[in-house]
């Protein structure tokens, strides 16, 4: 993910695109208007309706983009933030990272111990099955030998 300044620049570029597109739509679809003011009782033609929809669309896009820009600007560090505060924040983050690393190492140790126990249990089960097969084979051989006349 890009840093906040890059996000801000991308959003500002997007806002410029919205402005350019809205001006282009105005130039393309707008018809001359009367200076005396619009007559509210006259129904809109399909072209005028489409113009209204474009106006609403681009107004919504421009407002949403402006809000995104405000949020990104607010998320930037302020000038009041001193070097000491930034260093303290970095130290706190480093300590949190170290603590998380230690927790991860402990979980890995416990997982490896559990894996060893499971492998030992599986080895015991496999050995028991082999022993049972061996006993069954011997038992079958004894029965076969007992049934064979000498």
N, CA, C and O atoms as a GROMACS GRO file, in nm:
protein
  600
    1UNK      N    1   0.084  -0.117   0.000
    1UNK     CA    2   0.000   0.000   0.000
    1UNK      C    3   0.089   0.124   0.000
    1UNK      O    4   0.194   0.126   0.064
    2UNK      N    5   0.047   0.224  -0.071
    2UNK     CA    6   0.126   0.346  -0.083
    2UNK      C    7   0.121   0.426   0.047
    2UNK      O    8   0.030   0.410   0.128
    3UNK      N    9   0.220   0.512   0.063
    3UNK     CA   10   0.219   0.596   0.182
    3UNK      C   11   0.111   0.703   0.170
    3UNK      O   12   0.049   0.718   0.064
    4UNK      N   13   0.089   0.777   0.279
    4UNK     CA   14  -0.021   0.872   0.282
    4UNK      C   15  -0.003   0.987   0.184
    4UNK      O   16  -0.100   1.034   0.125
    5UNK      N   17   0.120   1.033   0.166
    5UNK     CA   18   0.142   1.142   0.070
    5UNK      C   19   0.110   1.099  -0.072
    5UNK      O   20   0.052   1.175  -0.150
    6UNK      N   21   0.147   0.976  -0.106
    6UNK     CA   22   0.115   0.925  -0.239
    6UNK      C   23  -0.036   0.908  -0.255
    6UNK      O   24  -0.091   0.939  -0.361
    7UNK      N   25  -0.102   0.859  -0.151
    7UNK     CA   26  -0.247   0.847  -0.155
    7UNK      C   27  -0.311   0.984  -0.174
    7UNK      O   28  -0.406   1.000  -0.250
    8UNK      N   29  -0.259   1.084  -0.102
    8UNK     CA   30  -0.312   1.219  -0.113
    8UNK      C   31  -0.294   1.272  -0.254
    8UNK      O   32  -0.387   1.330  -0.312
    9UNK      N   33  -0.176   1.254  -0.311
    9UNK     CA   34  -0.151   1.300  -0.447
    9UNK      C   35  -0.243   1.230  -0.547
    9UNK      O   36  -0.297   1.294  -0.637
   10UNK      N   37  -0.261   1.099  -0.531
   10UNK     CA   38  -0.350   1.024  -0.620
   10UNK      C   39  -0.494   1.076  -0.609
   10UNK      O   40  -0.564   1.088  -0.710
   11UNK      N   41  -0.538   1.105  -0.487
   11UNK     CA   42  -0.674   1.153  -0.467
   11UNK      C   43  -0.691   1.293  -0.525
   11UNK      O   44  -0.796   1.323  -0.582
   12UNK      N   45  -0.590   1.378  -0.512
   12UNK     CA   46  -0.596   1.512  -0.572
   12UNK      C   47  -0.602   1.500  -0.724
   12UNK      O   48  -0.677   1.573  -0.789
   13UNK      N   49  -0.523   1.409  -0.780
   13UNK     CA   50  -0.529   1.386  -0.926
   13UNK      C   51  -0.668   1.337  -0.967
   13UNK      O   52  -0.720   1.376  -1.071
   14UNK      N   53  -0.725   1.251  -0.886
   14UNK     CA   54  -0.859   1.200  -0.915
   14UNK      C   55  -0.961   1.314  -0.910
   14UNK      O   56  -1.052   1.320  -0.992
   15UNK      N   57  -0.944   1.405  -0.814
   15UNK     CA   58  -1.034   1.520  -0.803
   15UNK      C   59  -1.021   1.608  -0.928
   15UNK      O   60  -1.121   1.658  -0.980
   16UNK      N   61  -0.899   1.628  -0.974
   16UNK     CA   62  -0.878   1.707  -1.096
   16UNK      C   63  -0.946   1.640  -1.215
   16UNK      O   64  -1.005   1.707  -1.299
   17UNK      N   65  -0.939   1.506  -1.222
   17UNK     CA   66  -1.008   1.433  -1.329
   17UNK      C   67  -1.159   1.456  -1.322
   17UNK      O   68  -1.224   1.477  -1.424
   18UNK      N   69  -1.214   1.453  -1.199
   18UNK     CA   70  -1.358   1.476  -1.184
   18UNK      C   71  -1.396   1.616  -1.232
   18UNK      O   72  -1.497   1.633  -1.300
   19UNK      N   73  -1.315   1.716  -1.197
   19UNK     CA   74  -1.344   1.853  -1.242
   19UNK      C   75  -1.339   1.861  -1.394
   19UNK      O   76  -1.428   1.919  -1.457
   20UNK      N   77  -1.234   1.804  -1.453
   20UNK     CA   78  -1.221   1.808  -1.600
   20UNK      C   79  -1.337   1.736  -1.668
   20UNK      O   80  -1.392   1.785  -1.766
   21UNK      N   81  -1.373   1.620  -1.616
   21UNK     CA   82  -1.484   1.544  -1.675
   21UNK      C   83  -1.615   1.619  -1.662
   21UNK      O   84  -1.696   1.620  -1.755
   22UNK      N   85  -1.638   1.682  -1.547
   22UNK     CA   86  -1.764   1.755  -1.529
   22UNK      C   87  -1.770   1.874  -1.623
   22UNK      O   88  -1.877   1.904  -1.677
   23UNK      N   89  -1.659   1.944  -1.643
   23UNK     CA   90  -1.657   2.057  -1.736
   23UNK      C   91  -1.680   2.006  -1.879
   23UNK      O   92  -1.751   2.070  -1.956
   24UNK      N   93  -1.619   1.894  -1.913
   24UNK     CA   94  -1.640   1.836  -2.046
   24UNK      C   95  -1.786   1.799  -2.069
   24UNK      O   96  -1.839   1.823  -2.178
   25UNK      N   97  -1.851   1.742  -1.968
   25UNK     CA   98  -1.993   1.707  -1.981
   25UNK      C   99  -2.076   1.833  -1.997
   25UNK      O  100  -2.169   1.837  -2.078
   26UNK      N  101  -2.043   1.938  -1.920
   26UNK     CA  102  -2.115   2.065  -1.934
   26UNK      C  103  -2.102   2.120  -2.075
   26UNK      O  104  -2.200   2.165  -2.134
   27UNK      N  105  -1.982   2.117  -2.128
   27UNK     CA  106  -1.960   2.169  -2.264
   27UNK      C  107  -2.033   2.085  -2.368
   27UNK      O  108  -2.084   2.138  -2.467
   28UNK      N  109  -2.038   1.955  -2.345
   28UNK     CA  110  -2.096   1.866  -2.445
   28UNK      C  111  -2.248   1.871  -2.445
   28UNK      O  112  -2.309   1.871  -2.552
   29UNK      N  113  -2.310   1.874  -2.328
   29UNK     CA  114  -2.454   1.857  -2.321
   29UNK      C  115  -2.533   1.983  -2.286
   29UNK      O  116  -2.655   1.984  -2.304
   30UNK      N  117  -2.470   2.086  -2.239
   30UNK     CA  118  -2.545   2.203  -2.194
   30UNK      C  119  -2.597   2.284  -2.312
   30UNK      O  120  -2.527   2.308  -2.410
   31UNK      N  121  -2.721   2.324  -2.298
   31UNK     CA  122  -2.784   2.409  -2.398
   31UNK      C  123  -2.792   2.551  -2.340
   31UNK      O  124  -2.788   2.568  -2.218
   32UNK      N  125  -2.804   2.649  -2.424
   32UNK     CA  126  -2.817   2.786  -2.372
   32UNK      C  127  -2.939   2.796  -2.281
   32UNK      O  128  -3.043   2.734  -2.307
   33UNK      N  129  -2.926   2.874  -2.176
   33UNK     CA  130  -3.035   2.891  -2.080
   33UNK      C  131  -3.083   3.035  -2.083
   33UNK      O  132  -3.009   3.126  -2.119
   34UNK      N  133  -3.209   3.054  -2.045
   34UNK     CA  134  -3.266   3.188  -2.037
   34UNK      C  135  -3.210   3.259  -1.915
   34UNK      O  136  -3.185   3.196  -1.812
   35UNK      N  137  -3.190   3.388  -1.927
   35UNK     CA  138  -3.138   3.466  -1.815
   35UNK      C  139  -3.246   3.498  -1.713
   35UNK      O  140  -3.215   3.535  -1.600
   36UNK      N  141  -3.371   3.487  -1.752
   36UNK     CA  142  -3.480   3.522  -1.662
   36UNK      C  143  -3.502   3.418  -1.554
   36UNK      O  144  -3.582   3.440  -1.463
   37UNK      N  145  -3.435   3.307  -1.561
   37UNK     CA  146  -3.450   3.203  -1.460
   37UNK      C  147  -3.528   3.087  -1.515
   37UNK      O  148  -3.606   3.102  -1.609
   38UNK      N  149  -3.507   2.971  -1.459
   38UNK     CA  150  -3.574   2.852  -1.511
   38UNK      C  151  -3.722   2.852  -1.475
   38UNK      O  152  -3.762   2.900  -1.368
   39UNK      N  153  -3.801   2.800  -1.564
   39UNK     CA  154  -3.943   2.784  -1.539
   39UNK      C  155  -3.964   2.645  -1.480
   39UNK      O  156  -3.943   2.545  -1.548
   40UNK      N  157  -4.003   2.639  -1.356
   40UNK     CA  158  -4.013   2.512  -1.283
   40UNK      C  159  -4.131   2.426  -1.330
   40UNK      O  160  -4.134   2.306  -1.303
   41UNK      N  161  -4.225   2.484  -1.398
   41UNK     CA  162  -4.344   2.410  -1.438
   41UNK      C  163  -4.325   2.334  -1.569
   41UNK      O  164  -4.407   2.248  -1.603
   42UNK      N  165  -4.220   2.365  -1.642
   42UNK     CA  166  -4.198   2.299  -1.771
   42UNK      C  167  -4.129   2.165  -1.745
   42UNK      O  168  -4.026   2.161  -1.679
   43UNK      N  169  -4.185   2.055  -1.798
   43UNK     CA  170  -4.120   1.925  -1.778
   43UNK      C  171  -3.986   1.920  -1.852
   43UNK      O  172  -3.967   1.984  -1.955
   44UNK      N  173  -3.895   1.842  -1.794
   44UNK     CA  174  -3.761   1.829  -1.852
   44UNK      C  175  -3.763   1.735  -1.972
   44UNK      O  176  -3.831   1.632  -1.970
   45UNK      N  177  -3.689   1.771  -2.074
   45UNK     CA  178  -3.672   1.682  -2.188
   45UNK      C  179  -3.575   1.571  -2.147
   45UNK      O  180  -3.506   1.584  -2.047
   46UNK      N  181  -3.570   1.462  -2.224
   46UNK     CA  182  -3.475   1.355  -2.189
   46UNK      C  183  -3.331   1.405  -2.182
   46UNK      O  184  -3.253   1.360  -2.098
   47UNK      N  185  -3.295   1.498  -2.270
   47UNK     CA  186  -3.158   1.550  -2.267
   47UNK      C  187  -3.135   1.632  -2.140
   47UNK      O  188  -3.029   1.624  -2.080
   48UNK      N  189  -3.235   1.711  -2.100
   48UNK     CA  190  -3.222   1.789  -1.977
   48UNK      C  191  -3.217   1.697  -1.855
   48UNK      O  192  -3.145   1.723  -1.759
   49UNK      N  193  -3.296   1.590  -1.861
   49UNK     CA  194  -3.294   1.493  -1.751
   49UNK      C  195  -3.155   1.430  -1.738
   49UNK      O  196  -3.104   1.412  -1.628
   50UNK      N  197  -3.096   1.396  -1.854
   50UNK     CA  198  -2.962   1.337  -1.853
   50UNK      C  199  -2.861   1.438  -1.799
   50UNK      O  200  -2.769   1.400  -1.727
   51UNK      N  201  -2.877   1.566  -1.833
   51UNK     CA  202  -2.788   1.670  -1.781
   51UNK      C  203  -2.799   1.679  -1.629
   51UNK      O  204  -2.698   1.692  -1.560
   52UNK      N  205  -2.920   1.670  -1.578
   52UNK     CA  206  -2.942   1.674  -1.433
   52UNK      C  207  -2.873   1.554  -1.366
   52UNK      O  208  -2.811   1.569  -1.260
   53UNK      N  209  -2.885   1.437  -1.427
   53UNK     CA  210  -2.822   1.318  -1.371
   53UNK      C  211  -2.671   1.330  -1.370
   53UNK      O  212  -2.605   1.294  -1.272
   54UNK      N  213  -2.614   1.383  -1.479
   54UNK     CA  214  -2.469   1.405  -1.483
   54UNK      C  215  -2.427   1.506  -1.376
   54UNK      O  216  -2.325   1.487  -1.309
   55UNK      N  217  -2.504   1.611  -1.362
   55UNK     CA  218  -2.471   1.712  -1.261
   55UNK      C  219  -2.469   1.650  -1.121
   55UNK      O  220  -2.379   1.676  -1.042
   56UNK      N  221  -2.570   1.568  -1.091
   56UNK     CA  222  -2.574   1.502  -0.960
   56UNK      C  223  -2.459   1.404  -0.943
   56UNK      O  224  -2.398   1.398  -0.836
   57UNK      N  225  -2.429   1.329  -1.048
   57UNK     CA  226  -2.321   1.231  -1.041
   57UNK      C  227  -2.188   1.300  -1.012
   57UNK      O  228  -2.116   1.260  -0.920
   58UNK      N  229  -2.156   1.403  -1.091
   58UNK     CA  230  -2.026   1.467  -1.072
   58UNK      C  231  -2.021   1.547  -0.942
   58UNK      O  232  -1.915   1.558  -0.881
   59UNK      N  233  -2.133   1.603  -0.899
   59UNK     CA  234  -2.135   1.671  -0.770
   59UNK      C  235  -2.105   1.571  -0.658
   59UNK      O  236  -2.029   1.601  -0.566
   60UNK      N  237  -2.165   1.453  -0.667
   60UNK     CA  238  -2.140   1.349  -0.567
   60UNK      C  239  -1.994   1.304  -0.569
   60UNK      O  240  -1.932   1.290  -0.464
   61UNK      N  241  -1.940   1.282  -0.688
   61UNK     CA  242  -1.800   1.239  -0.699
   61UNK      C  243  -1.704   1.344  -0.644
   61UNK      O  244  -1.608   1.311  -0.574
   62UNK      N  245  -1.730   1.470  -0.676
   62UNK     CA  246  -1.642   1.578  -0.631
   62UNK      C  247  -1.648   1.593  -0.480
   62UNK      O  248  -1.545   1.610  -0.415
   63UNK      N  249  -1.768   1.586  -0.422
   63UNK     CA  250  -1.782   1.598  -0.277
   63UNK      C  251  -1.715   1.480  -0.206
   63UNK      O  252  -1.644   1.499  -0.108
   64UNK      N  253  -1.738   1.359  -0.256
   64UNK     CA  254  -1.678   1.240  -0.194
   64UNK      C  255  -1.525   1.248  -0.199
   64UNK      O  256  -1.458   1.216  -0.101
   65UNK      N  257  -1.473   1.290  -0.313
   65UNK     CA  258  -1.328   1.301  -0.329
   65UNK      C  259  -1.272   1.409  -0.236
   65UNK      O  260  -1.164   1.392  -0.179
   66UNK      N  261  -1.345   1.520  -0.221
   66UNK     CA  262  -1.301   1.627  -0.131
   66UNK      C  263  -1.296   1.577   0.013
   66UNK      O  264  -1.205   1.611   0.089
   67UNK      N  265  -1.394   1.496   0.052
   67UNK     CA  266  -1.394   1.438   0.186
   67UNK      C  267  -1.275   1.344   0.205
   67UNK      O  268  -1.212   1.344   0.310
   68UNK      N  269  -1.245   1.264   0.103
   68UNK     CA  270  -1.129   1.175   0.110
   68UNK      C  271  -1.000   1.254   0.126
   68UNK      O  272  -0.911   1.216   0.202
   69UNK      N  273  -0.991   1.366   0.054
   69UNK     CA  274  -0.872   1.452   0.066
   69UNK      C  275  -0.861   1.506   0.207
   69UNK      O  276  -0.752   1.508   0.264
   70UNK      N  277  -0.973   1.551   0.264
   70UNK     CA  278  -0.970   1.602   0.402
   70UNK      C  279  -0.924   1.495   0.501
   70UNK      O  280  -0.845   1.523   0.590
   71UNK      N  281  -0.974   1.373   0.484
   71UNK     CA  282  -0.935   1.264   0.574
   71UNK      C  283  -0.786   1.236   0.562
   71UNK      O  284  -0.717   1.217   0.663
   72UNK      N  285  -0.735   1.234   0.440
   72UNK     CA  286  -0.592   1.207   0.420
   72UNK      C  287  -0.507   1.320   0.478
   72UNK      O  288  -0.402   1.293   0.536
   73UNK      N  289  -0.550   1.443   0.462
   73UNK     CA  290  -0.474   1.555   0.518
   73UNK      C  291  -0.473   1.547   0.670
   73UNK      O  292  -0.370   1.571   0.733
   74UNK      N  293  -0.587   1.512   0.729
   74UNK     CA  294  -0.594   1.500   0.875
   74UNK      C  295  -0.505   1.387   0.928
   74UNK      O  296  -0.458   1.392   1.041
   75UNK      N  297  -0.483   1.286   0.846
   75UNK     CA  298  -0.402   1.172   0.892
   75UNK      C  299  -0.252   1.199   0.884
   75UNK      O  300  -0.173   1.122   0.938
   76UNK      N  301  -0.213   1.307   0.817
   76UNK     CA  302  -0.071   1.341   0.810
   76UNK      C  303  -0.023   1.392   0.944
   76UNK      O  304  -0.100   1.451   1.019
   77UNK      N  305   0.104   1.369   0.977
   77UNK     CA  306   0.156   1.420   1.104
   77UNK      C  307   0.156   1.573   1.103
   77UNK      O  308   0.184   1.636   1.001
   78UNK      N  309   0.124   1.631   1.216
   78UNK     CA  310   0.119   1.776   1.225
   78UNK      C  311   0.258   1.834   1.246
   78UNK      O  312   0.352   1.763   1.283
   79UNK      N  313   0.270   1.964   1.221
   79UNK     CA  314   0.398   2.031   1.242
   79UNK      C  315   0.430   2.039   1.391
   79UNK      O  316   0.547   2.050   1.429
   80UNK      N  317   0.327   2.034   1.475
   80UNK     CA  318   0.347   2.042   1.619
   80UNK      C  319   0.414   1.917   1.674
   80UNK      O  320   0.469   1.919   1.783
   81UNK      N  321   0.408   1.810   1.599
   81UNK     CA  322   0.468   1.685   1.643
   81UNK      C  323   0.620   1.700   1.647
   81UNK      O  324   0.685   1.715   1.544
   82UNK      N  325   0.673   1.694   1.766
   82UNK     CA  326   0.817   1.716   1.782
   82UNK      C  327   0.895   1.588   1.754
   82UNK      O  328   0.839   1.478   1.748
   83UNK      N  329   1.023   1.606   1.739
   83UNK     CA  330   1.111   1.492   1.714
   83UNK      C  331   1.107   1.396   1.832
   83UNK      O  332   1.110   1.274   1.814
   84UNK      N  333   1.101   1.453   1.953
   84UNK     CA  334   1.098   1.367   2.073
   84UNK      C  335   0.973   1.280   2.074
   84UNK      O  336   0.980   1.162   2.108
   85UNK      N  337   0.860   1.338   2.035
   85UNK     CA  338   0.736   1.259   2.032
   85UNK      C  339   0.744   1.149   1.927
   85UNK      O  340   0.697   1.037   1.950
   86UNK      N  341   0.802   1.181   1.814
   86UNK     CA  342   0.815   1.081   1.709
   86UNK      C  343   0.910   0.969   1.751
   86UNK      O  344   0.883   0.852   1.725
   87UNK      N  345   1.020   1.006   1.818
   87UNK     CA  346   1.115   0.905   1.866
   87UNK      C  347   1.049   0.817   1.970
   87UNK      O  348   1.065   0.695   1.969
   88UNK      N  349   0.973   0.879   2.062
   88UNK     CA  350   0.904   0.802   2.165
   88UNK      C  351   0.802   0.707   2.101
   88UNK      O  352   0.788   0.592   2.144
   89UNK      N  353   0.733   0.755   2.000
   89UNK     CA  354   0.635   0.670   1.931
   89UNK      C  355   0.704   0.553   1.862
   89UNK      O  356   0.655   0.441   1.866
   90UNK      N  357   0.819   0.580   1.799
   90UNK     CA  358   0.894   0.472   1.734
   90UNK      C  359   0.944   0.370   1.836
   90UNK      O  360   0.940   0.250   1.811
   91UNK      N  361   0.991   0.418   1.950
   91UNK     CA  362   1.038   0.325   2.054
   91UNK      C  363   0.924   0.237   2.104
   91UNK      O  364   0.941   0.117   2.125
   92UNK      N  365   0.808   0.299   2.122
   92UNK     CA  366   0.692   0.222   2.168
   92UNK      C  367   0.655   0.117   2.063
   92UNK      O  368   0.624   0.002   2.098
   93UNK      N  369   0.658   0.155   1.936
   93UNK     CA  370   0.628   0.058   1.830
   93UNK      C  371   0.732  -0.053   1.824
   93UNK      O  372   0.698  -0.169   1.801
   94UNK      N  373   0.859  -0.018   1.844
   94UNK     CA  374   0.965  -0.120   1.845
   94UNK      C  375   0.945  -0.217   1.960
   94UNK      O  376   0.964  -0.338   1.944
   95UNK      N  377   0.907  -0.165   2.077
   95UNK     CA  378   0.883  -0.252   2.193
   95UNK      C  379   0.764  -0.344   2.166
   95UNK      O  380   0.768  -0.463   2.196
   96UNK      N  381   0.657  -0.288   2.109
   96UNK     CA  382   0.541  -0.370   2.074
   96UNK      C  383   0.580  -0.480   1.976
   96UNK      O  384   0.536  -0.594   1.988
   97UNK      N  385   0.664  -0.445   1.879
   97UNK     CA  386   0.711  -0.542   1.780
   97UNK      C  387   0.794  -0.651   1.848
   97UNK      O  388   0.780  -0.769   1.816
   98UNK      N  389   0.880  -0.610   1.941
   98UNK     CA  390   0.963  -0.708   2.013
   98UNK      C  391   0.876  -0.802   2.095
   98UNK      O  392   0.898  -0.923   2.096
   99UNK      N  393   0.776  -0.745   2.165
   99UNK     CA  394   0.685  -0.828   2.245
   99UNK      C  395   0.609  -0.928   2.158
   99UNK      O  396   0.594  -1.045   2.194
  100UNK      N  397   0.562  -0.881   2.043
  100UNK     CA  398   0.490  -0.970   1.952
  100UNK      C  399   0.582  -1.080   1.900
  100UNK      O  400   0.540  -1.194   1.884
  101UNK      N  401   0.709  -1.046   1.873
  101UNK     CA  402   0.806  -1.145   1.828
  101UNK      C  403   0.830  -1.252   1.934
  101UNK      O  404   0.839  -1.370   1.902
  102UNK      N  405   0.841  -1.209   2.060
  102UNK     CA  406   0.861  -1.305   2.170
  102UNK      C  407   0.741  -1.396   2.184
  102UNK      O  408   0.756  -1.516   2.206
  103UNK      N  409   0.620  -1.340   2.172
  103UNK     CA  410   0.499  -1.422   2.180
  103UNK      C  411   0.497  -1.524   2.066
  103UNK      O  412   0.461  -1.640   2.086
  104UNK      N  413   0.535  -1.480   1.949
  104UNK     CA  414   0.540  -1.571   1.834
  104UNK      C  415   0.639  -1.684   1.857
  104UNK      O  416   0.610  -1.799   1.827
  105UNK      N  417   0.756  -1.651   1.910
  105UNK     CA  418   0.856  -1.754   1.938
  105UNK      C  419   0.804  -1.854   2.040
  105UNK      O  420   0.828  -1.974   2.026
  106UNK      N  421   0.732  -1.807   2.142
  106UNK     CA  422   0.676  -1.897   2.244
  106UNK      C  423   0.572  -1.990   2.181
  106UNK      O  424   0.569  -2.109   2.210
  107UNK      N  425   0.488  -1.936   2.096
  107UNK     CA  426   0.386  -2.017   2.030
  107UNK      C  427   0.452  -2.122   1.941
  107UNK      O  428   0.408  -2.236   1.935
  108UNK      N  429   0.559  -2.083   1.872
  108UNK     CA  430   0.631  -2.177   1.786
  108UNK      C  431   0.693  -2.288   1.871
  108UNK      O  432   0.687  -2.405   1.833
  109UNK      N  433   0.752  -2.252   1.986
  109UNK     CA  434   0.811  -2.355   2.075
  109UNK      C  435   0.704  -2.453   2.122
  109UNK      O  436   0.726  -2.574   2.120
  110UNK      N  437   0.589  -2.400   2.164
  110UNK     CA  438   0.483  -2.490   2.209
  110UNK      C  439   0.433  -2.577   2.094
  110UNK      O  440   0.403  -2.695   2.114
  111UNK      N  441   0.423  -2.520   1.976
  111UNK     CA  442   0.380  -2.598   1.859
  111UNK      C  443   0.476  -2.709   1.826
  111UNK      O  444   0.435  -2.820   1.793
  112UNK      N  445   0.606  -2.680   1.834
  112UNK     CA  446   0.707  -2.783   1.806
  112UNK      C  447   0.702  -2.894   1.910
  112UNK      O  448   0.717  -3.012   1.876
  113UNK      N  449   0.681  -2.858   2.037
  113UNK     CA  450   0.671  -2.960   2.142
  113UNK      C  451   0.548  -3.049   2.118
  113UNK      O  452   0.555  -3.171   2.132
  114UNK      N  453   0.438  -2.987   2.082
  114UNK     CA  454   0.316  -3.062   2.054
  114UNK      C  455   0.336  -3.153   1.933
  114UNK      O  456   0.289  -3.266   1.932
  115UNK      N  457   0.405  -3.103   1.832
  115UNK     CA  458   0.435  -3.183   1.713
  115UNK      C  459   0.518  -3.306   1.751
  115UNK      O  460   0.492  -3.415   1.701
  116UNK      N  461   0.616  -3.289   1.837
  116UNK     CA  462   0.698  -3.403   1.881
  116UNK      C  463   0.613  -3.506   1.954
  116UNK      O  464   0.631  -3.626   1.933
  117UNK      N  465   0.521  -3.461   2.039
  117UNK     CA  466   0.433  -3.554   2.110
  117UNK      C  467   0.344  -3.631   2.012
  117UNK      O  468   0.325  -3.752   2.025
  118UNK      N  469   0.292  -3.560   1.914
  118UNK     CA  470   0.205  -3.625   1.816
  118UNK      C  471   0.284  -3.727   1.734
  118UNK      O  472   0.236  -3.837   1.709
  119UNK      N  473   0.405  -3.690   1.693
  119UNK     CA  474   0.488  -3.783   1.616
  119UNK      C  475   0.524  -3.906   1.699
  119UNK      O  476   0.526  -4.017   1.646
  120UNK      N  477   0.552  -3.888   1.828
  120UNK     CA  478   0.583  -4.002   1.915
  120UNK      C  479   0.460  -4.093   1.928
  120UNK      O  480   0.473  -4.215   1.923
  121UNK      N  481   0.342  -4.033   1.944
  121UNK     CA  482   0.220  -4.113   1.955
  121UNK      C  483   0.194  -4.188   1.825
  121UNK      O  484   0.155  -4.305   1.829
  122UNK      N  485   0.215  -4.124   1.712
  122UNK     CA  486   0.195  -4.192   1.584
  122UNK      C  487   0.296  -4.305   1.565
  122UNK      O  488   0.262  -4.411   1.511
  123UNK      N  489   0.419  -4.284   1.610
  123UNK     CA  490   0.520  -4.390   1.602
  123UNK      C  491   0.478  -4.509   1.688
  123UNK      O  492   0.493  -4.624   1.646
  124UNK      N  493   0.426  -4.483   1.809
  124UNK     CA  494   0.379  -4.590   1.897
  124UNK      C  495   0.263  -4.666   1.832
  124UNK      O  496   0.258  -4.789   1.837
  125UNK      N  497   0.171  -4.593   1.772
  125UNK     CA  498   0.056  -4.657   1.706
  125UNK      C  499   0.104  -4.744   1.590
  125UNK      O  500   0.059  -4.857   1.574
  126UNK      N  501   0.196  -4.691   1.510
  126UNK     CA  502   0.247  -4.768   1.397
  126UNK      C  503   0.319  -4.894   1.444
  126UNK      O  504   0.302  -5.001   1.386
  127UNK      N  505   0.400  -4.881   1.550
  127UNK     CA  506   0.472  -4.997   1.603
  127UNK      C  507   0.374  -5.100   1.657
  127UNK      O  508   0.393  -5.220   1.637
  128UNK      N  509   0.269  -5.054   1.725
  128UNK     CA  510   0.169  -5.146   1.778
  128UNK      C  511   0.098  -5.221   1.666
  128UNK      O  512   0.073  -5.341   1.676
  129UNK      N  513   0.067  -5.150   1.558
  129UNK     CA  514   0.002  -5.216   1.444
  129UNK      C  515   0.095  -5.319   1.381
  129UNK      O  516   0.051  -5.428   1.344
  130UNK      N  517   0.223  -5.286   1.368
  130UNK     CA  518   0.318  -5.381   1.313
  130UNK      C  519   0.330  -5.504   1.402
  130UNK      O  520   0.334  -5.617   1.353
  131UNK      N  521   0.336  -5.482   1.533
  131UNK     CA  522   0.344  -5.595   1.626
  131UNK      C  523   0.220  -5.683   1.615
  131UNK      O  524   0.230  -5.806   1.617
  132UNK      N  525   0.102  -5.620   1.604
  132UNK     CA  526  -0.021  -5.699   1.592
  132UNK      C  527  -0.023  -5.778   1.462
  132UNK      O  528  -0.065  -5.894   1.461
  133UNK      N  529   0.022  -5.718   1.354
  133UNK     CA  530   0.027  -5.790   1.226
  133UNK      C  531   0.125  -5.907   1.235
  133UNK      O  532   0.098  -6.015   1.183
  134UNK      N  533   0.238  -5.883   1.302
  134UNK     CA  534   0.336  -5.990   1.317
  134UNK      C  535   0.277  -6.105   1.398
  134UNK      O  536   0.294  -6.222   1.362
  135UNK      N  537   0.208  -6.073   1.509
  135UNK     CA  538   0.146  -6.177   1.591
  135UNK      C  539   0.038  -6.252   1.513
  135UNK      O  540   0.027  -6.374   1.523
  136UNK      N  541  -0.042  -6.179   1.436
  136UNK     CA  542  -0.145  -6.245   1.356
  136UNK      C  543  -0.083  -6.337   1.252
  136UNK      O  544  -0.134  -6.447   1.228
  137UNK      N  545   0.025  -6.293   1.192
  137UNK     CA  546   0.092  -6.376   1.092
  137UNK      C  547   0.147  -6.501   1.158
  137UNK      O  548   0.133  -6.611   1.104
  138UNK      N  549   0.210  -6.486   1.274
  138UNK     CA  550   0.262  -6.603   1.346
  138UNK      C  551   0.150  -6.697   1.386
  138UNK      O  552   0.162  -6.818   1.373
  139UNK      N  553   0.040  -6.640   1.433
  139UNK     CA  554  -0.074  -6.721   1.475
  139UNK      C  555  -0.133  -6.796   1.356
  139UNK      O  556  -0.168  -6.913   1.368
  140UNK      N  557  -0.144  -6.730   1.243
  140UNK     CA  558  -0.195  -6.794   1.122
  140UNK      C  559  -0.101  -6.905   1.078
  140UNK      O  560  -0.147  -7.013   1.039
  141UNK      N  561   0.029  -6.881   1.084
  141UNK     CA  562   0.127  -6.983   1.046
  141UNK      C  563   0.119  -7.104   1.139
  141UNK      O  564   0.128  -7.218   1.093
  142UNK      N  565   0.102  -7.081   1.269
  142UNK     CA  566   0.092  -7.192   1.365
  142UNK      C  567  -0.032  -7.275   1.336
  142UNK      O  568  -0.028  -7.398   1.341
  143UNK      N  569  -0.143  -7.206   1.307
  143UNK     CA  570  -0.267  -7.279   1.278
  143UNK      C  571  -0.252  -7.358   1.148
  143UNK      O  572  -0.300  -7.472   1.138
  144UNK      N  573  -0.188  -7.300   1.051
  144UNK     CA  574  -0.168  -7.369   0.924
  144UNK      C  575  -0.078  -7.490   0.945
  144UNK      O  576  -0.106  -7.598   0.892
  145UNK      N  577   0.028  -7.473   1.022
  145UNK     CA  578   0.120  -7.584   1.050
  145UNK      C  579   0.051  -7.692   1.133
  145UNK      O  580   0.082  -7.810   1.117
  146UNK      N  581  -0.040  -7.656   1.220
  146UNK     CA  582  -0.109  -7.754   1.303
  146UNK      C  583  -0.207  -7.835   1.219
  146UNK      O  584  -0.232  -7.951   1.251
  147UNK      N  585  -0.261  -7.780   1.117
  147UNK     CA  586  -0.357  -7.849   1.031
  147UNK      C  587  -0.290  -7.937   0.927
  147UNK      O  588  -0.356  -8.022   0.867
  148UNK      N  589  -0.163  -7.918   0.903
  148UNK     CA  590  -0.092  -7.999   0.804
  148UNK      C  591  -0.052  -8.131   0.871
  148UNK      O  592   0.014  -8.130   0.974
  149UNK      N  593  -0.093  -8.247   0.810
  149UNK     CA  594  -0.054  -8.375   0.869
  149UNK      C  595   0.095  -8.400   0.846
  149UNK      O  596   0.150  -8.368   0.740
  150UNK      N  597   0.153  -8.455   0.941
  150UNK     CA  598   0.296  -8.483   0.932
  150UNK      C  599   0.328  -8.613   0.870
  150UNK      O  600   0.446  -8.648   0.857
   0.00000   0.00000   0.00000
